[in-house]
């Protein structure tokens, strides 16, 4: 195994702390016949425990070693995989280098652990090669990565030679991408480190679609039209979804990501206190072959908050041009985003501000930099009733219409008023009371 690792070129960046390298070192010790059996067995089982932990995180099943090598390939960001993501690589030296790597990768994938098991008197490798995972709640492991890696693992198991593996992995990168950004839909950022930011995947985002949001057809169409242009590489605008709470603004953003994820759309959720890191975020994603929506939920600012100035510079007006593969989608209950007072309407009543009109323009300038603004407002009573009826049918709620509407009206009067969110909460209550 260590010989195969040493021969890798493009994929030879596995860290010494990786499961792959640790096991290779241990197997080399056994082959040298100069080792303490108990210590080696303990160390082997520690690495296999790490493999089981990885399987738990990603819902792997069956041959965990095959899943692990497939995961290693899927997450390995190198010059070949990064160029291949979402496009075909032309013939050249890089392809020849990787073809040679795939011979060694295939040997690692189909590595025979039986001799090591015999020498150590264990069956641990046999157990993890026929692993039966307990059924897990789908919300506690990363389904996005799990499905793609397990499918890749199954395909690699059917490969006849290194050429087939090369073709499979090239197709995988072109279809799904590579690494964290390729295999996941949505991300948050960790605290900024020296020289950049670190992304973390948002596991198992709600599987909502635009059809799940009853009504608001014009609003949905405007959002789809803009996103469709963006995904197709055409000019598109930043979008502000504003209006009453509970009307489906955030749901629309999640649904858009679900709808266009397979076409290379990704989302990065950013909080207000992270706006200072916007330039680092954009720097990290601008050269990747995906389209990124930077998502800001419930965006608004008080008079004393100045973080919006960082956002203004990125949207439009900064020295560095915003990359073509980045847009900003924001939701807010406020149309103008920055809190205004009645004094803002009257130059004469605000004696402390010499150039008061300029201050008003400053407050309005942020929202004006969103090229598309879409309003979401509370439904009328009849529209609310229609939403309730549609949601009840989808949920399979067996209740006569008159009683349903009567109870729905009583519910909304004590639960936040008329909105789509209130209607959904009412249906959830009726289903499980």
N, C-alpha and C positions, 0 to 999 in steps of 0.2 A: 504493500500500500504506500509506503514512504517513497518508493521508487517512482510510482505513478504520480504522486504529488510533486516530486522534484522535477518531473518532465513537463509539467504544465507551464505554459507561456502566458497566454491571455488570461487564463483563469487561475494563475498561480499566486493569487494574493490572499489566500485563506490565512487568517491570523493564527498565531501559535496557540491561542486560547480557544480556537474553534474545536468543535467535537471531532471534526475530520482530522485535524492535526494531532490532537491528543490521542485519538485511537491509533493513528499511524505510528506514533512514538511508542505506544504500549505494545503494539504488535511486533515492532522492531525489537523491543526488549525480549519478548518471548522467543523470537527467532534466534537471538544471540545466545540463548540458553544461559544467560547470566542475569538472573532475576530472582526476586523473592516472590514466590507464587501467591501468597496471601495478599501482599501489597499490590501486586499487579491486578489480581481479581477485584480487590476493593476499588482500584482506580478505574478499571474497565466499567464496573457497575455504576460508578459515579458519572461517567460519560453517558452511559445508556439511560441513566436517570434524567440527565439533561435532555436527551433525545425524547424521552417520554413527556417531559415538561413542554417541549416544543410541539409535540403531537397534541397535547391538551390545549395549548394556545391556538392551534390552527385546525383542530378537528381532524387530524390525520388518522388513517386506519389502514389495515392490511400490512404491507411491508414497509415498516417505518424507515428502514435504511434507504429504500428506493424513494420514499417521500422526502427524506432529508437531502439526498443528492439532487432531486428535482427542485427542491426549495433553494439549494445552493446555486443552481443554475439560474433560477427565476429571479433571484435577488442580487446577482453579481453584476454590478455596474462597472463596465470596462469599455475601452474604445469600440470594441465590436458590438456589444449589446446596446450601447447608447446610440450608435449610428443606425443600428437595425430597428430601433423602436419605432413602430408604425410606418416603416418604409423599407424597401428592398435595397440591400447593399450590392453595389457593383462588384464585378470580379476584381481581384487584386491580391496583394500580399497578405492583407489582414485575413481574408477568407481562408487562405492556405494555412496560415498559422493556426486558426481556430479549428480547421479540419484535423490537424495533427493533435490539438488538444482533445478533441472529441474521442479519439482512440483511447486516451488515458482516462477520460471521464467515463467511458463505457466500461472499462476495466474496473474502475472504482464502483460504479453502479452495480455491476454483477460480481462484486468481490465475494469469494468463497471463505466464509468464516469457520467452516467445519474443522479445519486443522487446528486453529487457535482454540476452539471450544474443546477439542480432544486433549490438547496439551494442558489446558487449565482445568479440565474436568468440570465444565459449566455448560449450560444450554441457553444462556442469556440471549445470544444472537439469534438462535432459532425462535425464541419467544417473540422478539421484536420484529422478526420477518413474517410472522403470521399473527399480528396483533389484532385483537378484537376489542375495539373501543366501546366503552359503555355509552349509552345514548345520552347526549348532552343537550341542555337548553341551547338553542341556536343563537341566543343573545350573548352567550358567554365566550364564544370563540369567533375568530375572524373568518366568516364564511366566504368573503370575497377571495382572500388568498387561498383558503382551504380548497375550494372547488377548482381553481385554476392549477394549483400545484398537484393535486391528486390526479387530475386529467392528464397533466404532463407526465407524471410518474407512470401512469398506465400506458401511455403511448411509448415511453422509453422502454418499458418492459417488452414491447412487441418489436423493438428495433432489431434488425439483422446485423448491422455493422455501424461503424462510426459515421459513414456518409448519411445514413438515415437519421442518426441522432443530430448531425449538423443541420439537416433540413428541418427536422422537428423543432429544434431550438430557435432557428432563424425565423420560422413561421410563428412560433410562440411570441417572440419579441415584436414581430410586426403586428400581430393581432392584439396583444395585451400590453406591450411595453415591458419595462424591466424595473426591478427594485421597488422600493416603497411607493413611489409616485405612479409606477405602472400598474401595480396590482391592487391598488386601493382607489376608492372613489373620492374620499374627503379626508381633510387633514386639519389639525391644529398645529400651532407652533409652540415649542418649548421656550423657556427663557433664552434670550439671545446669548450665544457663546462668543468668544473672541473670533472675529472674522466672519460671522454669519449666524444663521438660525438652524435649529434642528426641528424637523417635522415629525409628528406622530400621527398615525392613522386613526380616524374615527371609525371604530368597528361597527358594522351592522346598522348603518343609517336606515331610517324607516323606509320601507318599500312602497312609498306612496307614489301615485301617478296623478297627472293633471285631471284625469276623469274622476278621481276621488273627491276633488273639490267641486261641489255642486254649484252651478251658476258661474258668474264672473267670466263668461265666455270671451268677451272682448278683451278683458285684462290678460287672460291666458294666451290669447292669440298674439297680442303685442309682445309678450315675453318670449313666446316660441319663435316668432319672426326674427327678433333680434338675436336670439341664441342660435337659431339655424344659420343666420348669416355669419355669425362668429365662428361656429364649428366648420363652416365651409370655407373659411379663410377670407371672407369678404369683410368690408368695413362694418363695424358694429359699435354700439354706444354703451356706456355705463348706464345702469338702470337703478332707479329709486322706486321702490314699492312703498307707498305711504297710505295711511288711512287708519280706520278704526281697528282696535285690537280684536283678535279672534276671527278675522275675516279671511285668513288663508294666505297671507303674504309669505310667511316662512315655509308653509307647505308647498307653495309654488316653486320656491327655490330648490327644495329637496327633490321635488318631482322632476324638475328640469335636469338636475344632475343624474337622477336615475335614468331618464329618457335618453340622454346623450353620452353617458359614460362609455358605452361601447364604441363611440366615435371619437374618443380621446378627450372628453371633457372632464376636468377635475375641479374640486372646490377646496379652497383654503379658508377656514373660518378664523376671523380675526376679531379680537376684542379691542375696546377703546384704548386700554392702557398699552396696547401693543402697536399703536399706529407709528410710534417712533421706529419700529423695526420694518416698516413697509419697504424701504429701499433694500434691506437685506433679503426680504422675502422675494422681491422681484428679481434681484440679482441671482438667486438660487434657482429660479424656474424659467428665466427668459430664454435659455438655450435648449430647453427640453421640447420634445416633439408632441406636446399636449397643449390643450387650450385650458387656461386656468381662470376660474371665477373666484375672486377674492370676496368673500361673503361677510357682510357686517350686519348683524341682527340688532334690531331695536336701536338704531343709530339716532342719537340726539345729544345736544350739548347745552349746558347751562352757561350763563353769562361769563362765569369765571373760568371756564374750561377752555384751554387753547390747543388741545390735541388736534382739532379739526384743521389746523394750519398744515400739519404734516400730510393729512389726507388731500387737501387742496393741491399741494405741490405735486403729489403723485398723479392725481386725476388729470390735471392740466396746468401747465405753467411752470413746472420745474425745468431745470437745465437738461436733465436726462429725459428723453422721450420714453413714454410708457411703451413697453414691447407690444407687438401685434398679438401675442398669444395670452394677453392678460386683460381682463375686464373686472370692474367692480360692480357687484350687485348688493344693494343695501335695502333693509326694511326699516321703517320708522312710523311712529304714530303722528309725527310732525311733518308737514309738507316742507317747511323751511329749515328744519333740523336744528337750528340754533335758537334758543329761547329769546323771544322778543317781548317787550313791555309796551304799554300805551305811550310811554315817553318816547319810544322809538318812532312813533308816528308824528311827533311834533318837534320841530327844530327849536321852537321858542321855550319849551318847558324844560329842556335839558341844558342847563347853563354850564355844566362842567365839560361839555364836549364842543370844542370850537368848530370842528368840521364834522358835525353830527351826521350829515347826509352820507359822508364817506363811511361812517360806522355802520349805518343801515345797509349800505351796499356790501360791506364786508360780511355782514351776517347773511345776506341773501346769496352771496357769490358761491358758497359751497353747493347748495342745492341746484343752482343754475348750471353747475358743471356736470350734472347727470343728463346725458342726451335724451334719455327716455324716462319719463315719470309716469307711473301707473297708479291710479287711485283705487283703493279697496275700501268700500263703505258698508256700514251695517245694512243687511237686507230689510226690505219692507216686511210688514207682518205676513202678507200672503207669500212672499218669497221664503220667509223663515219656515212657514208651514210646509212648503214644497220641499225644502231641504230636509226637514224632519221625516217626511214621507219617503223620500228617496233613501235616506240613511236607514230607515226602518226596514225597507224592502231588502237592501243589501245585507243587513244583519240577520234577516229571517225572523224579525219580531212579529209574532202572531198576535195582532191586536186590532180591533176595529178602528177605522179611521177617525171617527168622531171622538172616541175616548183618547186616542193617540194625540190628536191636536189639542184637546182640552188639557191634558196633563202636560203637554209640551209648553203651552202658554203659561201654565202655573209654574212650571220649572224655571222658565226664563225670567220671571218676575223676581225670583229669589236667588238667581244664580248668574248675575252679571249682565242681564239684558239680552236682546236679540243679536245673535251672531252664529256663524257656522260652528264655532268652537262650542258654544252653549248647546247647540243642537246635537253635536256628537257626544257631549257629556251626558245629555239627557238619554240618548239611545243606550249608551254604556250602562247607565243606571237602570234602565228598564230591563236590559238583558240579564242582569245579574242580581236583581233585588230579590 
